Structures are given as structure tokens and as C-alpha cells.
Amino acid sequence: MTIDGLSDDDVRAILRRVRIFAVVGASAKPERPSYGVMRFLLNQGYGVRPVNPGVAGQTIHGQEVYSNLAAIPPPADVIDIFRAPEAALQVVREAIAAKDTLKASVVWMQLGVINEAAAAEARACGFTVVMDRCPKIEFSRLM
């Protein structure tokens, strides 16, 4: 069983259903994983809303960068967390606060981002939680 309890069919269904990823921890540096994942998602036809307070107002891959989840124009189906595991709980709490406005339904924690407390809070508020996975890898593997 996977750490998030999701099957391949579950993840495939998520990737087919969602359209816009809010990438928290987005980077404008080409050597950073978030940079490549954002490009991949855009190339697959997904929308991307980069979130990084350090470069808010700038663009990454032609997409405006936002300072936080509350600043994103809706919708954003997936809150994709590219932050250290210990930062995930705060991001989840921001996602919970913005859930109804953004129409978000999925919290996706990237490879290496494992935070059971964050996952539990997200699930308790109705999010589907994907944890310790990369959408680029999962898309390439399952779609």
C-alpha cells in the first residue's frame, strides 16, 4: 500500500479530473524540481498558479506568481506543495482557509513531502490527499 492510501486508479482519476494546480513553493530557477514540473504540467494542458512570496508579481513560464493561496484567482483544483515537510501543515491550513473560494479538492504533497498531521487536517476538511508523489511522474506513469 502507498503512504497516501491511494491506488493507481485513484491517482489517474485525479489527474483526469483536475485542471489547475496551485504550486506552492514555485521556483524561477531552472535547476529546481518545481520549475520543471510546472513546465510539464503546462505542456500537458493544465493551468498553473505559482505561489512564492519571494517572487510574487513576477512570472514563471509566463504565469503570474502569487504571494499566497489567498491571492490566487479561482479556481485552483490542486494545492501542490513543493515545501519542506515541516512547512506542509501551514500550507494545508492556508488551503483550508481558501478551499471554498478556490474550489480546491486535492492537496498534493511532492516527493519527500510527508506530513501525516497535515494530511489528517486536509482529509478532515474534505480534501483528497496525495502524498510523497510527483504529478509529472504519476502522469507519465499512468496516463
C-alpha positions in Angstrom: 0.0 0.0 0.0 1.1 3.5 -0.7 1.8 6.1 2.1 -1.3 8.1 1.0 -3.6 5.0 0.6 -4.4 5.9 -3.0 -4.4 3.3 -5.8 -3.1 4.0 -9.3 -6.8 4.2 -10.4 -7.4 6.9 -7.7 -4.4 9.0 -8.9 -5.3 8.5 -12.5 -8.9 9.7 -11.8 -7.5 12.8 -10.0 -5.2 13.7 -13.0 -8.1 13.3 -15.4 -10.5 15.4 -13.3 -8.4 18.4 -12.2 -7.4 21.3 -14.4 -5.4 23.8 -12.4 -2.5 23.3 -10.0 -1.6 26.0 -7.4 2.2 25.2 -7.0 3.2 26.4 -3.5 7.0 26.8 -3.4 7.3 27.5 -7.1 10.7 28.5 -8.3 12.0 30.5 -11.2 15.3 28.6 -11.0 15.6 26.0 -13.8 17.5 23.6 -11.6 14.7 23.4 -9.1 12.2 20.5 -9.5 9.2 22.8 -9.2 10.3 24.7 -12.3 10.4 21.5 -14.4 7.1 20.2 -13.0 5.3 23.4 -13.8 6.6 23.4 -17.4 5.5 19.7 -17.7 2.0 20.5 -16.3 1.6 23.4 -18.7 2.7 21.2 -21.6 0.1 18.7 -20.7 -2.7 21.3 -20.8 -3.0 22.0 -17.1 -3.2 25.5 -15.7 -0.6 26.5 -13.1 -0.8 29.2 -10.5 2.7 29.6 -9.0 2.9 30.7 -5.3 6.1 32.1 -3.9 6.1 35.3 -1.8 9.8 36.0 -2.7 9.0 36.4 -6.4 5.3 37.5 -6.3 4.3 39.7 -9.2 6.9 38.2 -11.5 6.2 35.3 -13.9 7.4 31.7 -14.2 6.7 30.1 -17.6 4.6 33.1 -18.4 2.4 32.5 -15.4 2.0 35.3 -12.8 3.4 34.4 -9.4 1.2 35.0 -6.3 2.3 35.7 -2.7 0.0 33.1 -1.1 -3.0 30.9 -1.8 -5.5 33.7 -0.8 -4.1 35.9 -3.6 -4.8 33.3 -6.3 -7.7 33.9 -8.7 -10.1 31.0 -8.5 -10.3 28.2 -9.4 -7.4 26.0 -8.4 -8.3 22.3 -8.1 -5.0 21.1 -6.6 -2.8 22.6 -3.9 0.6 21.2 -4.9 3.1 21.5 -2.1 6.8 22.0 -3.0 7.9 22.9 0.5 9.8 21.1 3.3 7.7 18.5 5.1 7.6 20.7 8.3 6.0 23.6 6.2 3.2 21.4 4.8 0.9 21.9 7.8 0.9 25.7 7.4 0.2 25.3 3.7 -2.6 22.9 4.4 -4.1 25.4 6.8 -3.9 28.1 4.2 -5.5 25.7 1.7 -8.4 25.0 4.1 -9.0 28.7 4.5 -9.1 29.2 0.8 -10.8 25.9 -0.1 -14.3 27.3 -0.9 -13.0 30.3 -2.8 -10.6 28.3 -4.9 -12.9 25.3 -5.3 -9.9 23.2 -4.4 -10.4 19.4 -3.7 -6.9 17.9 -3.7 -3.8 18.6 -1.6 -0.8 17.1 -3.3 2.5 16.8 -1.4 5.5 16.3 -3.6 8.1 13.5 -3.4 9.7 13.6 0.0 7.0 15.8 1.5 5.5 13.5 4.1 3.5 15.2 6.9 0.8 13.0 8.5 -0.6 15.8 10.6 -1.1 18.0 7.5 -2.7 15.1 5.7 -5.1 14.4 8.5 -6.2 18.0 8.7 -6.6 18.2 5.0 -8.7 15.0 4.9 -10.8 16.2 7.8 -11.8 19.2 5.7 -12.7 17.2 2.7 -9.5 17.2 0.6 -8.2 14.2 -1.1 -4.6 13.9 -0.1 -1.8 12.7 -2.4 1.5 12.4 -0.5 5.1 11.7 -1.4 4.3 11.7 -5.2 5.1 13.9 -8.1 2.3 14.7 -10.7 4.9 14.7 -13.5 6.0 11.2 -12.6 2.5 10.0 -11.9 1.2 11.4 -15.2 4.0 9.8 -17.2 3.4 6.5 -15.4 -0.4 6.4 -15.5 -1.8 8.4 -18.4 
